[in-house]
Amino acid sequence: MYRIRFHGRGGQGMKTASRILGTAFFLEGFEVQDAPRYGAERRGAPIFAFVRADHKPINERGVINNPDLIIVADDSLVAVPAAGVLTGIDEHSVLLINSDENAETWRHRLNLSCRIITLPTDTEERDELRFIGATCTGAAACLLGAISRHTLQQAVEQELAGLGADIVDKNLARALEAFDIMQAYESCVSTGIEADAGRYSKPLWIDLPFEDARTSAPDIYAAANSIEARTGLWRTLRPVIDYERCNQCWWVCSTFCPDGAIKVNELTPEIDYDHCKGCMVCVAQCPPHAIEAVPEQLAQQAGTDQEAST
């Protein structure tokens, strides 16, 4: 079975890329799964899509953890842990990166034993990144070796038919160009090992003993006692106000604080550190950037040093 993952940003066409590749596989007689994975993402947020293809019925479901081919449309995602670009990669995998840097540079940066291939910059126009999905699909089709150039063309035309002839032609040109440029690496991707329930190993769970609830979770019957829960102990970053830069607008930081931990006294905001969880919403919302995020450990140390000096 072929297992392929596309990584890109919202608006770069990764969902469409997976659909085109899935359709191309289907036209070649494969059983296919193709689907994107994202939530309520905005344009520019990391997303991924995946494709499975096999000549037998596909019983696997969910995301692909051990891909045979990883396609990265935006090389800035490689260093973003949340994007999960390198998840499950091993020496069997092939990593295709759309980048100005060459493959050796990426090999040195990532220290990977798998095969790394980069898309030359002349395969797409930087001012028209909306076509990068088709470019990546064309390159992937060649690397897989299971999809002909003619079938790739059929898939692009079929999936994009509703967008108009001009859009189809532009995407098709880039897909076919990338297919041709990758000829030196044709069929370099091989199918991965079939999933086998016999080789399943349980996760390395850490069993925590259950404490007596009367000791660890006392019942609270009184009302209006949330003040007793010092949620500030959860904090790893502390918002610190620079009052010289503060505009005393009185409402922005206090309104956006999700826990009501910022009070304003005579136009001066004050942070209740006993109940500030350190979400840093105030840091992001302050118009003059008068609130700074300081590591909690350093802030406590500075407070201790100040007390000692007085």
C-alpha positions, -999 to +999 in steps of 0.1 A: +000+000+000+011+035-008+008+060+021+013+097+012+010+128+033+008+164+020+018+192+043+011+229+035-007+260+047-043+268+044-048+283+009-020+264-008-042+236-021-032+206-001-068+193+000-070+197-038-036+181-042-047+150-023-079+148-043-061+150-076-036+123-066-064+101-053-083+105-085-052+096-105-046+065-085-083+055-090-080+060-127-050+036-126-072+009-110-063+014-073-085+014-043-081+048-028-086+069+003-079+107+003-088+132+029-076+165+044-071+169+082-078+204+097-102+221+119-115+257+117-082+268+102-075+302+088-055+309+056-019+303+063-024+278+092-006+244+089-028+216+075-021+182+060-039+158+037-033+121+031-037+095+004-037+057+007-037+036-025-037-002-029-048-028-053-066-046-024-093-032-001-080-007+023-088-015+060-066+012+076-083+043+088-073+076+103-041+097+098-010+082+083+017+077+110+043+060+088+043+076+054+061+063+023+061+098+008+059+131+025+053+162+003+060+196+019+046+226+000+060+252+023+095+245+038+089+269+067+066+242+082+095+217+087+106+235+118+071+239+132+064+210+157+027+214+155+027+208+118+040+173+123+060+172+090+085+147+103+061+125+123+067+088+116+095+094+090+122+066+087+148+054+063+122+039+041+104+073+036+109+098+008+108+135+017+099+159-011+103+196-001+094+227-021+124+248-012+151+271-025+176+251-005+191+219-020+186+184-006+220+182+010+214+213+030+181+198+043+199+165+050+225+184+071+198+203+089+176+174+097+202+146+100+178+121+084+187+088+068+158+089+044+159+101+008+153+139+005+144+155-028+137+192-034+115+208-060+135+232-082+123+268-079+116+270-116+087+245-113+064+272-099+061+310-098+066+324-064+039+350-069+013+324-077+016+300-048-021+290-052-009+266-079+018+249-057-007+221-049-008+210-085+030+213-087+034+190-057+009+165-071+027+163-104+061+157-087+045+131-064+029+112-093+063+108-109+081+097-077+055+071-071+059+055-105+024+041-105+007+070-123+013+079-160+016+114-173-017+109-192-035+098-161-022+127-142-036+150-169-070+133-167-071+137-129-062+174-130-089+181-156-115+160-138-110+175-104-106+211-114-132+212-143-156+234-123-130+262-119-129+271-155-106+264-184-080+290-175-075+277-140-073+241-153-047+250-179-025+268-154-026+240-129-021+213-156+009+231-170+026+232-135+017+196-127+031+182-160+062+204-157+069+190-122+062+155-134+088+159-162+114+175-139+112+146-114+120+119-141+154+113-126+137+101-094+108+082-110+095+052-090+118+059-060+089+055-036+081+020-025+051+007-007+053+004+031+049-027+053+013-039+057-002-033+091-002-065+112-021-068+144+003-094+155+031-068+157+011-044+177+027-032+209+009-015+236+018+022+244+042+026+274+015+038+298+024+051+332-001+038+357-009+064+384-025+050+416-060+063+423-061+084+455-089+083+480-113+110+467-121+121+502-084+131+505-076+144+470-109+159+459-129+173+489-165+182+482-172+220+481-207+230+489-203+268+495-210+292+466-187+319+453-155+303+465-135+301+432-112+328+446-098+301+468-085+282+437-051+298+430-050+291+393-019+313+391+001+283+402-004+269+367+014+297+350+047+293+332+048+328+317+039+359+336+024+390+319+042+421+333+029+456+326+053+484+317+033+514+330+055+539+312+042+525+279+007+518+291-019+541+274-044+537+303-070+528+278-086+509+307-107+484+288-086+463+263-066+441+285-093+438+312-120+429+286-100+403+267-087+385+299-107+353+298-105+349+336-111+384+347-077+385+363-070+421+353-087+449+372-086+486+364-083+511+392-084+547+382-074+538+346-045+518+358-046+480+351-035+456+377-030+419+373-042+394+399-013+370+398-031+346+422-056+338+394-037+347+362-031+314+344-006+330+320-025+326+287-008+357+273-040+370+256-034+404+272+001+404+257-013+398+222-042+424+226-024+453+242-023+481+215+010+498+226+026+464+235+030+475+271+026+440+285+056+416+283+057+379+287+083+370+313+092+334+323+076+328+357+108+315+372+127+346+363+098+368+375+098+351+409+135+354+412+134+391+403+108+396+430+128+377+456+159+397+447+139+429+451+126+419+485+161+411+496+175+444+485+148+463+505 
